[in-house]
Amino acid sequence: MMKKLLILMLSMFTLAVCAQNVNITGKVVDVESNPLIGVYVKIKGTTTGTVTDMDGKFGLSGERGQTLVFSFLGLTTQEVVYNGAPLNITLKENAADLDEVVVIGYQTIRKADLTGAVSVVDTKEMRKSAAGTIATQMQGLATGVNVRSSGRAGEDASIEIRGVGTLSDRTPLWIVDGMIMNPGIDFNPSDIETIQVLKDASSAAIYGSRAANGVIIVTTKKGRSGPMKVSVNAKATMEWTPRYDLMDAANYKKYNDLAYTEGIANGSWNEGLQQHSNYDTNWQDAVFRTGVIQDYNVSLSGGGEHGGYFVSGGYFNHKGVSFGNDFDRYSFRVNTDGKKGLFSFGQSLAFSATDKDPLQTNPYNDVMRLLPTIPVYDENNPGGFGYGDTNANTFAVNPIARETLERQREIQHRLNGAVWLEFKPLPYLSYKLNAGIDYYFWEKSWFRGEGNWQRNQEHRNPEGLKERTNTYNRLLEHTVNFNKNFGKHHIDALAGLTYQTYKWETVGGSRLNFPLVGGSYLTVLDAGQSNQQNFNSIRANSMISYLGRFNYNYDNKYYLTGTMRRDGTSRLSKENRWGNFPSISGAWRISQEKFFNVSWIEDFKLRGNWGRLGNAAIGNWDYLGTINQSMVTVIGGKLVSAAAQVKIVNSDLKWETKETVNVGFDAAFLNQRLTASVEYYYATSRDILTTMPIAISTGNQEGAPMANAASLRNKGFEFTANWRDKIGEFNYGIVTNLTTLNNKVLDLGYGRGVNYSGLTKSKEGEPLSMYYLYKTEGIFKTQAQIDNYVSSNGTPILIGDKRPQLGDVIYVDTDDNAAITANDRQIVGNPWAKVQLALTFTGNWRNWDFSMMWYGQFGNDIYNVTKWQGTYFADNSNYLNFKKGDEPYQINPNSNTPRIIYGDARNTYASDRYLENGSFFRSQYIQMGYTFDKKLIKNLGIEALRVYATGSNLITFTKYSGLDPQFINNDVWDRGTDSFAFPNMGSVMFGLDLTF
């Protein structure tokens, strides 16, 4: 008996020893059976863990029956019980971490549980752009977001969310890692992990008075558990500008002589023809060049069970396509996070340094106006550059001369980031402290040497200016979050207090007469010998806010959200300083109901909301009067110093407000292969700031005061569809984003009813800034047409006090008074696109990947100033080449081109002749990439290697004859006018992504 007992005890001991010494092995792959490197494998409930190797394999010591946890950023965490056999694990993409968890301001929420309009930007697609700013890279990747960019080095794009809701600043509110700031040209887009766009009151009301233009929340990359990972990304891009089809010297002389001859016969010119030189300068060749973009980024990331880190450095250089335009950026970032007991903490800190050489002139205007008979250099002129004279009668600017003689450099150093601490005493209750800073130093150095770049310029002594600006932006936030389930009931509540201060100060000086030493100017300010000028200015404001949000969810079926923010600002008077911004929303997941039984629809949710937002585009002290202390007056026969208020102000200024209604649905079909979201929005902006008409007799000298007087309305639909599928080894996806927009002026204030500005007219009940031009009906080709060109009572119609001749433009006499005047203008076009469309295709087969995006706008008109200038023969500039069959009337009486006349502008009135269809559809990018097989590169210590080539803006379908139908014009009153706007560039980019 004792022997049997000893044998039994020995056997149990042996089994226990064996259980503690099992070598657990296995392999981890993705859904395409590719080995996953760096997956963190941990025995649940212990500190024992490891990571997978180059082949996705792992090994660690453990026991049978223990649970292993497999985690990898962006993939579903899996738990598997070890039963003794090698483990083969497949990790799938985690929609909760990537696609469906969104940041909505102070909280995160599953996208499936959203009750508002939030767009999630695909940051992977952003990186396929050669652009150096976040805004430019976002183009076409979110519905309701209109991004307009240009190819100018060191210039950011313009963003509008759901149309124009104000007549002032329309920039959305940016939040970067919890800090309210604007990540402009100094921010490195390669550091971005996620971007969410909050478009309606349900999602954006938590930001209250600053959310009317929409909110963009940016989260930068963080470290993850596992060994250090080093990533290297390099891009090199060559770009080129579209060009005008301008005349060479021979053609220019031909048509210039013809215009002068016609002017002499017409009586508009009483001298002879120009005495042309023998030069034949191609100004576009002289000014434009092949641009080069270099973008290099290196990052290190990793971490352990209790924390992670991400460190990155980047260099971006853009040699612009135009002479004298360059931009450099250096960036550095450190992000860390950790957890210990009940506390979590982290920080995000970024530093950037930029060096910009901006353009001093508009080269696209200059090359159009400069004559090909003018040389680039002329030693007979002050400074040695060519420009107009009596034989080349133009006042155009030589851009080579100006960029050489007038030098400017802008340097900026920026430090920004946030640090946070979270205390979680209970699983469902947490307190978070967030403190953010955004400091930047900006310096401008400007110098103008002796010399001219334009005809009849006065002599200027060497002049220099130096200006420095410091900006301090500080944020402090306290929030408490409650998140708990009560059976099928889920409550998520937030309360918070925030305080933000902003201060801006600039100081500078200028002088004249700088000495020339050794062939170069001594440009330090102290070297200037006369006309010392100094200036200093300060702006400051602060805001304190109370905020709260309540989310209720019953059984993932019924949702209710309420939000309230109360803001107080120093920008307004005490009587109007505070504003309340509420929202309420709800959703119903019909697909969870028992009666819903549609096999091919996996998810269907209806949602709707209402809310009020504010616009903080108010000056720091607009409600206070301006005092001029430099006045002198006579009292008692003596001159005495005096002071007086010189600007009339409105002390009753208050927040602009925007009320929005949003309804929509989200759905998933066909085993989640197809997902779709549809939105309808209706937004009314009230109390919009506009200028108050004040008589000059009041003594007001500082511009018209502002008042809350105007109202606008925007409405439209948004549609997003995402299809993903697999055919054999070919995986592909198609994303469609479609947006419609309709705006209307409800009130312009002060009973005006109508506002005229340049080429446009805004009228209550109509869209903003409609084109208000002369309407034409071709040209006079017969004498009978001229004879019949009379008013309704038979009075001959005059154009510029003269009767028309053969070849002149036929203008419509709208008011029927027998004279073509400004009163004959009428609404002839709309600058607002009716539809925006983006189509994205991605696919991969084995080691190859292919992607492309097409983007377009449809239904808008563009006033083409280039066409007007290029056919303006009443003055001297270069001209656009005439297409065959479109020669002027003197040469081809059958064409629709009017006769050309020097000194007479009768045929170049601002008319619908220069209004063109602005619709376009273009290839935003086309990219092909190849990822090297891991087996080929693992012996080199390389984890992943991918090379790719991208072509951007290579194909554009449009009827617009200008350089680019997609351009920046931020003047809300003249939105669609292309006045020599800087175009987007065609480019080819080569890139490399390396991880080890």
FIPAVO-405558 format. One record per residue (C-alpha): x, z, y. Coordinates in steps of 0.001 Angstrom, whole numbers, padded with zeros to 6 digits, always signed. Layout:
BEGIN
XZY;...
***
This chain:
BEGIN
+000000+000000+000000;+002782+000948+002395;+004561-002334+001550;+001475-004375+002403;+001035-002490+005673;+004640-003155+006688;+004271-006870+005896;+001066-007011+008008;+002712-005280+010984;+005757-007563+010740;+003521-010636+010710;+001602-009455+013801;+004858-008742+015633;+006186-012183+014716;+002977-013854+015996;+003188-011888+019256;+006796-012943+019796;+005921-016557+019032;+002986-016414+021453;+005253-015279+024269;+007796-018024+023674;+005669-021161+023448;+007088-024123+025395;+004097-025736+027105;+004724-029426+027756;+002723-032400+028976;+002406-035290+031370;+000331-035819+034530;-000848-039263+035674;-003283-040700+038197;-006408-042726+037433;-004259-045857+037113;-001986-044142+034536;+000916-043967+036988;+003099-040853+036548;+002570-038293+039304;+005720-036704+040665;+005678-033244+042220;+002376-031978+040797;+002408-028180+040928;+001681-026682+037496;+000953-022956+037429;-000233-020496+034778;-003367-019005+036268;-003102-015350+037188;+000703-015374+037113;+003579-016458+039320;+004961-018780+036623;+004972-022385+037665;+006856-025666+037847;+006484-029225+039112;+006365-032570+037328;+009475-034746+037203;+010042-038446+037876;+008028-039387+034789;+005194-036993+035547;+006344-034677+032771;+006587-030892+032896;+007562-027958+030757;+007261-024187+031131;+007092-021087+029014;+003699-019545+028290;+001149-018563+025691;-001596-020281+023817;-004976-019655+025354;-003615-019390+028893;-005148-021499+031662;-002915-023963+033485;-003758-025056+037031;-002681-028546+038165;-002730-029184+041947;-001575-032047+044134;-002456-032810+047739;-005386-035221+047911;-006228-034989+044205;-008732-032833+042361;-007291-029534+041162;-007788-029153+037402;-007744-026117+035132;-006968-026661+031431;-006667-024140+028586;-003508-024635+026511;-004296-024812+022774;-000858-025663+021451;-000799-029471+021757;+001044-031366+024527;-001229-031830+027552;-002120-035218+029005;-003699-034661+032411;-005300-037244+034691;-005829-036158+038297;-008495-037959+040264;-008828-038456+044016;-010424-035444+045626;-013168-036645+047971;-013708-033060+049097;-010152-032826+050414;-009800-036297+051861;-012993-038217+052353;-015616-035529+052576;-014089-032479+054232;-014137-032950+058000;-013135-030834+060961;-016065-030337+063349;-014512-027961+065850;-013347-024466+064866;-014658-025094+061328;-014416-027468+058401;-017404-028700+056447;-018086-031063+053576;-019074-034450+054902;-021940-034368+052433;-023320-031393+054377;-023044-032903+057865;-026128-033046+060066;-024425-034937+062912;-022593-038183+063561;-018927-037838+062580;-016595-040732+061798;-013568-040125+059597;-010699-042459+060500;-008638-043806+057610;-005124-042831+058684;-003600-044958+055922;-005032-048036+057600;-003766-046834+060993;-000188-046943+059770;-000439-050665+059111;-000308-051252+062857;+002933-051781+064762;+001453-050017+067797;+003052-046799+068954;-000034-044809+070013;-002918-043164+068166;-005592-044841+070245;-004309-048364+069620;-003981-047768+065886;-007612-046555+065673;-009067-049920+066645;-011862-051021+064327;-011623-047971+062067;-014679-046042+063315;-018170-047112+064323;-019184-046439+067905;-015552-046281+069024;-014482-049109+071333;-010702-049418+071630;-009189-051894+074077;-005444-052341+074102;-002700-054524+075533;+000832-055480+074631;+002489-053801+077606;+005374-051551+076524;+004647-047883+077234;+000914-048342+077839;-001825-046579+075887;-005139-048078+074838;-008497-047342+076434;-011136-045607+074270;-014873-045326+074828;-017277-043670+072405;-020840-044967+072345;-020673-046817+075630;-020361-045802+079267;-022080-042523+080070;-020423-041836+083419;-019105-043696+086454;-015854-041695+086491;-013370-040801+083755;-014627-041899+080311;-011707-040535+078258;-012833-038575+075178;-011742-034988+074613;-008757-034755+072256;-008032-031746+070042;-004663-031712+068251;-004149-028897+065731;-006543-026726+067705;-004978-027450+071115;-006983-029292+073777;-004638-032017+075026;-004352-035783+075375;-001863-037251+072862;-000743-040257+074857;+002261-042532+074544;+004527-039542+073852;+002755-038576+070609;+004088-039822+067261;+001188-041240+065171;+003261-040907+061979;+002701-037149+062080;-001076-037480+061674;-002872-036353+058527;-006553-036728+059513;-008704-037847+062452;-012396-037127+062979;-014515-038527+065810;-017465-036386+066942;-020012-038714+068513;-023235-036793+069069;-024398-033407+070308;-024781-031849+066865;-021074-032258+066150;-019638-032110+069687;-021764-029478+071497;-019316-026785+070383;-017014-028258+073086;-019761-028132+075727;-018924-029351+079216;-016088-031636+078068;-017775-033402+075148;-020010-036015+076819;-017420-038767+076241;-017033-037772+072586;-014429-035639+070841;-011485-036760+068710;-009971-034096+066456;-006456-034747+065144;-004822-032714+062388;-001121-033224+061755;+000632-033059+058403;+001367-029814+056598;+003659-028867+053745;+002433-028442+050166;+003553-026452+047175;+006530-027911+045379;+010172-028795+045976;+011318-030406+049176;+010170-034000+049601;+012036-036285+051975;+010205-039317+053369;+011787-042132+055332;+009704-044787+057073;+011179-047721+058957;+009438-050590+060759;+010871-053536+062666;+008534-055835+064574;+008975-059086+066447;+006213-059974+068891;+005390-062800+071235;+002951-063363+074056;+000281-066032+074259;+001062-068471+077071;-000738-070529+079658;-000785-074300+079365;+000799-074840+082771;+001919-078079+084391;+005546-079081+084514;+007060-080265+087785;+006015-083914+087327;+002362-083135+086693;+002329-080482+089398;+003616-082947+091990;+001066-085541+090910;-001977-083305+091282;-000660-081398+094286;-000156-084678+096152;-003654-085751+095126;-005153-082496+096476;-003216-082825+099756;-004272-086460+100125;-007909-085473+099592;-007504-082623+102095;-006174-084990+104742;-009084-087375+104166;-011510-084456+104088;-010211-082991+107363;-009207-079683+105838;-005475-080479+106220;-003914-082252+109180;-000272-082467+108123;+001578-084428+105462;+002307-083879+101779;+004711-081205+100562;+008351-082210+100266;+008908-081295+096634;+012304-080281+095279;+013863-081677+092125;+013674-078376+090234;+011548-078133+087096;+011355-074415+086299;+009404-073143+083326;+008560-069730+084690;+007090-068555+081400;+010394-069242+079654;+012217-067392+082434;+010000-064287+082418;+008782-063900+078850;+010907-063137+075805;+010542-062158+072171;+009597-058498+072109;+011102-056130+069557;+009632-052860+068275;+011663-050403+066213;+009958-047390+064645;+011879-044927+062466;+010574-041657+061037;+012040-039033+058718;+010140-036014+057395;+010864-033064+055112;+008053-031145+053477;+007540-028616+050758;+006554-025047+050102;+005717-022381+047614;+002794-020234+046582;+002702-018367+049890;+003505-021057+052427;+004532-024568+053306;+006484-026507+055900;+006588-029969+057414;+009446-031095+059655;+009675-034584+061135;+011741-036585+063571;+011028-040026+064965;+012436-042728+067217;+010305-045509+068708;+011684-048314+070862;+009675-051121+072403;+011451-053939+074178;+008483-055585+075893;+007773-059300+076004;+008156-059377+079782;+011431-059069+081636;+011880-055529+082964;+009516-053671+080603;+010927-051261+077996;+009925-047964+076397;+011733-045343+074278;+010336-042263+072537;+012060-039480+070636;+009845-037003+068792;+010347-033867+066741;+007775-031681+064964;+007785-028438+062979;+004602-027290+061209;+004545-024177+059041;+001850-022094+057409;+001755-019084+055142;-000369-016411+053551;+000307-012799+052771;-002385-010440+051589;-005328-010501+053972;-003426-012517+056583;-002896-016248+056991;-000750-017669+059752;+000834-020861+060925;+002123-022884+063803;+002327-026488+064917;+005009-027330+067454;+006033-030751+068766;+008602-031933+071292;+008896-035453+072644;+011060-037254+075171;+010104-040643+076589;+011953-043094+078818;+009883-045869+080361;+010815-048873+082474;+007420-049987+083827;+006632-053332+085389;+006575-053518+089185;+004418-056630+089251;+001967-058540+087072;+004022-061295+085419;+000942-063159+084167;-000256-063556+087735;+003213-064458+088959;+003973-067226+086451;+000611-068791+087272;+001173-068786+091020;+004850-069737+091117;+005518-073439+091532;+007670-075221+088940;+009595-076749+091877;+011001-073308+092785;+014241-072178+091093;+014634-068699+089624;+017795-068118+091682;+018617-069390+095174;+021763-068154+096894;+020372-069175+100267;+017744-066433+100150;+018322-062706+100782;+019041-061203+097372;+019792-064589+095808;+016400-065354+094247;+014069-068314+094584;+010603-068096+096117;+008290-070084+098369;+009325-071830+101580;+008038-074588+103851;+008555-077141+101072;+006993-074933+098408;+004173-073364+100352;+003304-070333+098245;+003469-066566+098642;+003829-065921+094916;+006153-063166+093684;+009303-063994+091742;+009045-061371+088936;+012702-061685+087955;+013636-060870+091542;+011265-057956+091895;+012132-056338+088568;+015825-056662+089501;+015619-055479+093102;+012950-052832+092581;+013926-050500+089780;+011813-047688+088399;+012340-045243+085565;+009915-042647+084263;+011189-039823+082043;+008940-037280+080384;+009705-034237+078233;+006725-032624+076537;+006366-029482+074434;+003015-028743+072845;+001482-026986+069913;-000422-023959+068726;+000114-020788+066744;-002653-019105+064795;-003304-015917+062874;-006264-015314+060574;-007366-011957+059199;-009801-011998+056266;-010908-008445+055414;-013754-009716+053238;-014097-012930+051189;-016889-014074+053502;-015638-012773+056877;-012603-013823+058908;-011182-013493+062417;-008873-016126+063884;-006631-016059+066937;-005429-019431+068202;-003009-019791+071104;-001926-023215+072343;+000417-024644+074947;+001017-028073+076417;+003925-028210+078856;+005410-031386+080195;+007953-032395+082757;+007751-035871+084294;+010265-037505+086581;+010045-040795+088434;+013084-042464+089972;+012444-045513+092146;+014883-047609+094118;+014556-050838+096073;+017695-052694+097035;+018109-055262+099786;+016708-058696+099088;+013402-060525+098867;+011126-061695+096075;+008437-063349+098183;+008172-065670+101146;+008038-064159+104649;+008998-060667+103492;+010366-058487+106240;+013871-057120+105839;+013889-053768+104032;+016770-051340+104057;+017669-049875+100666;+015042-047255+099863;+014906-044555+097196;+012347-042068+095945;+012435-039254+093428;+009335-037402+092205;+009009-034586+089678;+005840-033205+088161;+005340-030131+085996;+002143-029551+084048;+001182-026303+082337;-001812-026204+080026;-002553-022967+078139;-005334-022109+075690;-006369-018842+074054;-009214-018681+071497;-010812-015893+069472;-013267-016838+066723;-015098-014963+063988;-016428-016844+060960;-019013-015684+058406;-019404-017767+055225;-021475-016464+052306;-023870-017532+049570;-027050-015604+048852;-028259-017213+045666;-029339-020698+046653;-029017-019807+050318;-025769-020496+052160;-025018-019224+055649;-022017-020246+057703;-021836-018770+061207;-019251-018873+063977;-018836-016993+067256;-016010-017348+069711;-014467-016839+073133;-011992-019293+074687;-009975-019308+077891;-007952-022231+079231;-005840-022637+082364;-004324-025796+083805;-001773-026181+086586;-000131-029328+087921;+002493-029501+090627;+004477-032388+092018;+007356-032408+094464;+009398-035289+095732;+011232-036997+098516;+012423-040368+099771;+015088-041797+102099;+016356-045091+103518;+019757-046741+104019;+021684-046045+100832;+025325-047156+100826;+026677-049940+098625;+029760-048669+096769;+031795-050962+094525;+028963-053485+094255;+026362-050878+093303;+024109-048655+095355;+024660-044917+095436;+021087-043901+094662;+021207-040097+094741;+018760-039002+097455;+021381-037193+099496;+023149-040530+099985;+020191-041884+101967;+021096-041858+105660;+017718-041924+107395;+013957-041445+107295;+013860-038342+105092;+010357-037718+103710;+009213-034835+101486;+005956-034038+099763;+004481-031359+097537;+001062-031019+095924;-000625-028563+093549;-003739-028737+091398;-005114-025948+089235;-008259-025008+087353;-009431-022667+084626;-012339-022377+082223;-013809-019580+080156;-016287-020281+077377;-018543-018520+074902;-019517-020459+071802;-021477-020108+068610;-022701-022135+065655;-025085-021342+062800;-025239-023453+059621;-027908-022841+056992;-028131-024631+053666;-030690-024082+050944;-029729-025355+047487;-027681-028238+048993;-031047-029748+049828;-032243-028486+053216;-029883-028053+056170;-030247-026529+059616;-027554-026243+062299;-027721-024708+065757;-024896-024733+068331;-024518-023206+071783;-021652-023204+074244;-021602-021651+077703;-018840-022834+080028;-017704-021493+083366;-015204-023397+085495;-013286-022886+088718;-013942-026528+089643;-017467-025739+090827;-018904-023322+093339;-020018-019887+092157;-023652-020961+092305;-023110-023880+089890;-020106-022656+087931;-021864-021988+084615;-023529-024422+082264;-025212-024152+078859;-024839-026831+076207;-027059-026405+073138;-027810-028570+070108;-029997-028339+067028;-029943-030500+063926;-031295-030716+060425;-030956-032728+057226;-032850-033266+053987;-031124-034395+050804;-034021-036250+049224;-031994-037178+046172;-032044-033509+045113;-035815-033425+044939;-037474-033526+041521;-039709-036413+042537;-036678-038577+043441;-035814-040570+040362;-033901-043704+041330;-031168-044256+038773;-028957-046433+040979;-029001-044032+043974;-026823-040959+043411;-027202-039451+046864;-029590-039941+049777;-029720-037670+052821;-031783-037967+056013;-030605-036214+059166;-031434-035900+062850;-030402-033906+065914;-030833-033306+069614;-028436-031745+072077;-026939-031574+075530;-023323-032221+076454;-021373-032052+079697;-018741-034071+081530;-015916-032222+083248;-014645-035234+085254;-014755-033278+088519;-011913-032722+090951;-010301-029313+091135;-011649-028490+094598;-014195-031208+095347;-016704-028618+096532;-014315-027396+099271;-013686-029056+102612;-010345-030560+103655;-008600-029259+106778;-006175-031369+108823;-003634-028998+110408;-001629-031710+112166;-004090-032452+114948;-003291-032207+118657;-005854-031821+121410;-005956-031144+125161;-007272-027804+126390;-006904-026847+130042;-004746-029866+130664;-002248-028856+127999;-001477-030217+124566;-002191-027634+121920;-002073-027677+118132;-005428-027807+116382;-007082-028023+113001;-010371-029545+111920;-012322-030344+108799;-011869-034049+108125;-013780-034424+104881;-017433-033685+104393;-018043-032216+100949;-020949-031350+098732;-020868-027699+097703;-023816-028246+095325;-021826-030233+092770;-022647-029403+089145;-021944-030643+085639;-022871-034137+084610;-025092-033747+081546;-025806-036009+078618;-028772-035537+076298;-028489-037247+072943;-030830-037916+070050;-029313-039091+066774;-031060-039933+063514;-029523-041426+060414;-028984-041342+056709;-026114-041209+054219;-026359-042678+050746;-024328-043391+047627;-025240-046093+045125;-024156-047589+041817;-022069-044715+040470;-020569-043984+043904;-019080-047475+044132;-021111-048154+047275;-021564-045617+050062;-023343-046237+053354;-024198-044460+056590;-026642-045630+059256;-027087-044077+062707;-029458-044652+065609;-028473-042973+068856;-030218-042618+072190;-028266-040946+074994;-029337-040277+078573;-026729-039210+081131;-028052-037416+084210;-026553-035919+087374;-023761-038499+087219;-021300-038188+090070;-021485-041012+092577;-020429-041422+096203;-022769-040192+098927;-023232-042686+101806;-022039-041027+105022;-022010-042547+108488;-018600-042969+110143;-019961-041226+113227;-019866-037908+111331;-016075-037857+111600;-015589-037971+107838;-012109-039407+107187;-011299-038647+103544;-013748-040855+101671;-017393-040449+100810;-018266-037092+099207;-019493-036953+095632;-023008-036029+094558;-024895-035699+091260;-027253-038603+091810;-027024-041364+089167;-028409-041725+085630;-027521-044041+082735;-028880-044624+079251;-027114-045884+076126;-028654-046639+072766;-027689-048494+069636;-027169-048598+065889;-024110-047876+063777;-023646-049001+060213;-020838-048215+057787;-020611-049457+054197;-017794-048826+051741;-017536-050652+048404;-014845-049758+045854;-014487-051231+042391;-012039-052312+039704;-011715-055565+037802;-009204-055169+035021;-005956-054092+036655;-007150-055177+040095;-008500-052369+042307;-010142-053295+045577;-012210-051908+048416;-014235-053376+051280;-015271-051420+054377;-017696-052723+056993;-018168-051055+060395;-020852-052418+062708;-021930-051069+066098;-024557-052232+068576;-024797-051074+072189;-027377-051421+074938;-026971-049707+078283;-029326-049407+081217;-029115-048058+084759;-031867-045499+085304;-030951-044324+088792;-028158-045181+091234;-028998-042360+093609;-030265-042142+097188;-032967-044687+096495;-030423-047499+096539;-031875-049316+093572;-028999-051831+093631;-025207-051599+093828;-023008-054617+094590;-019343-054534+093623;-017094-057583+093613;-018520-060079+091150;-021236-057799+089775;-024622-056339+090553;-026038-053140+089073;-029770-052723+089331;-032046-049962+088137;-033728-050955+084893;-030952-053431+084017;-027537-053127+082302;-024642-051882+084381;-022393-054363+086219;-024100-057666+085431;-022356-060791+086695;-023758-061819+090066;-022433-065304+090766;-023347-068703+092103;-025239-070731+089540;-024142-074345+089158;-025647-077517+087700;-022635-079759+087190;-021091-082026+089863;-022380-084810+092060;-021681-088114+090365;-024076-090403+092236;-025168-090806+095834;-028771-090378+094708;-027957-086830+093558;-026543-086053+097003;-029555-087565+098757;-031916-085479+096630;-029943-082267+097208;-032492-080801+099615;-034594-077661+099920;-038289-077539+098991;-039205-078630+102526;-036787-081542+102453;-033967-080031+104517;-030517-081220+103381;-028559-078397+101712;-025132-077583+103185;-022131-076219+101293;-019828-074424+103693;-021576-076056+106675;-020946-079514+105202;-022937-081912+103127;-021519-082420+099619;-019601-085509+098594;-019182-087255+095276;-017281-085017+092909;-018395-081739+094524;-019986-078871+092598;-023779-078621+092613;-024697-075042+093566;-028256-073777+093130;-029882-072877+096452;-031579-069781+095091;-033183-068616+098336;-034201-072173+099289;-032857-071940+102852;-030863-075192+102733;-027462-073421+102874;-025252-072147+100086;-024443-068568+101058;-023778-065262+099325;-027544-064750+099121;-027742-067559+096562;-025913-065584+093919;-027918-064510+090889;-027501-062688+087586;-025826-065146+085214;-023978-063039+082631;-023496-059751+080823;-020047-058138+080319;-021202-055817+077502;-020740-056828+073882;-023958-056549+071893;-022181-056121+068550;-018783-054829+067408;-017761-055625+063838;-014779-054609+061705;-014126-055714+058118;-011350-054121+056076;-010205-055277+052652;-007692-053450+050453;-006567-054395+046980;-003768-053692+044544;-002634-055247+041294;+000115-053569+039348;+002943-053066+041859;+001493-055354+044527;-000895-054384+047300;-002703-056463+049896;-004849-055483+052841;-006331-057005+055953;-008625-056116+058813;-010752-058464+060870;-012258-057237+064119;-014602-058839+066617;-017019-058411+069485;-020001-060623+070097;-022489-061307+072883;-020430-060560+076003;-019317-062765+078892;-015907-062831+080575;-015149-063973+084108;-011903-065893+083747;-009830-065375+086904;-006989-067283+085249;-009158-070380+085027;-010174-069950+088674;-006566-069595+089837;-005315-072355+087558;-007778-074847+089053;-007584-073561+092649;-006254-076551+094560;-007301-075199+097960;-003985-073302+098000;-000587-073764+096402;+000085-072351+092969;+000816-073911+089634;-002123-075416+087770;-003451-075452+084239;-003034-078774+082505;-006182-080841+082337;-007384-081675+078868;-007927-085342+078118;-011307-086324+079520;-011409-083345+081904;-009255-084766+084693;-010538-084228+088270;-013207-086509+089659;-010737-088632+091665;-009078-089697+088385;-011998-089527+085954;-015428-089837+087616;-017063-089252+084224;-015581-085800+083749;-017223-082526+084745;-014214-081417+086788;-014851-081515+090557;-012627-083274+093058;-009586-081271+094086;-009075-080612+097811;-006259-078776+099537;-007488-076400+102256;-011138-076499+101164;-012527-073989+098627;-016034-075459+098372;-015548-076280+094677;-014057-072941+093703;-016759-070449+094688;-017119-067475+092309;-019616-069180+090061;-020695-069475+086454;-018112-072265+086082;-015586-069495+085393;-017879-067402+083224;-017153-067864+079525;-018372-066641+076168;-016215-063618+075391;-017102-063338+071700;-014179-063308+069294;-013238-062517+065708;-009589-061972+064878;-007257-060856+062134;-006198-057437+063330;-003580-057362+060595;-002737-058901+057226;-000319-056938+055039;+001389-057535+051708;+003412-054808+050010;+005382-054183+046834;+006077-050784+045231;+009121-050653+042987;+008661-049377+039455;+009654-045734+039198;+011747-046425+036104;+013968-048768+038112;+014685-046366+040951;+014667-042895+039361;+018348-043129+038446;+019059-043527+042162;+017280-040259+042882;+014432-042104+044558;+010883-040965+043917;+009056-043902+045512;+010050-047106+047299;+007722-049603+048942;+008469-052614+051135;+005912-054617+053076;+005309-057285+055688;+002481-057344+058212;+001188-060027+060534;-000960-058909+063485;-003208-060960+065766;-002191-064172+064035;-005647-065762+063963;-008384-065515+066597;-011670-067379+066559;-013070-067601+070088;-014386-070028+072681;-012705-068106+075470;-010020-070193+077165;-008003-067284+078594;-005003-065667+076951;-006947-062949+075125;-010662-062093+074998;-009754-058471+074242;-008190-056783+077255;-008218-053608+079326;-010246-053420+082525;-011185-049821+083275;-013200-050640+086389;-016738-049804+085296;-018137-051991+088084;-016140-055048+087017;-015773-054486+083301;-015597-057995+081922;-013321-059654+084476;-010013-060900+083110;-007847-060756+086204;-004505-061675+084620;-004889-058813+082130;-001930-058088+079868;-002842-059690+076497;-002378-058372+072969;+000659-059785+071238;+001028-061732+068029;+003580-060041+065802;+005284-059899+062426;+006397-056522+061097;+008668-055619+058190;+008621-052095+056830;+010018-049730+054228;+008637-046450+052864;+011106-044326+050919;+010539-040948+049272;+013068-038841+047404;
***
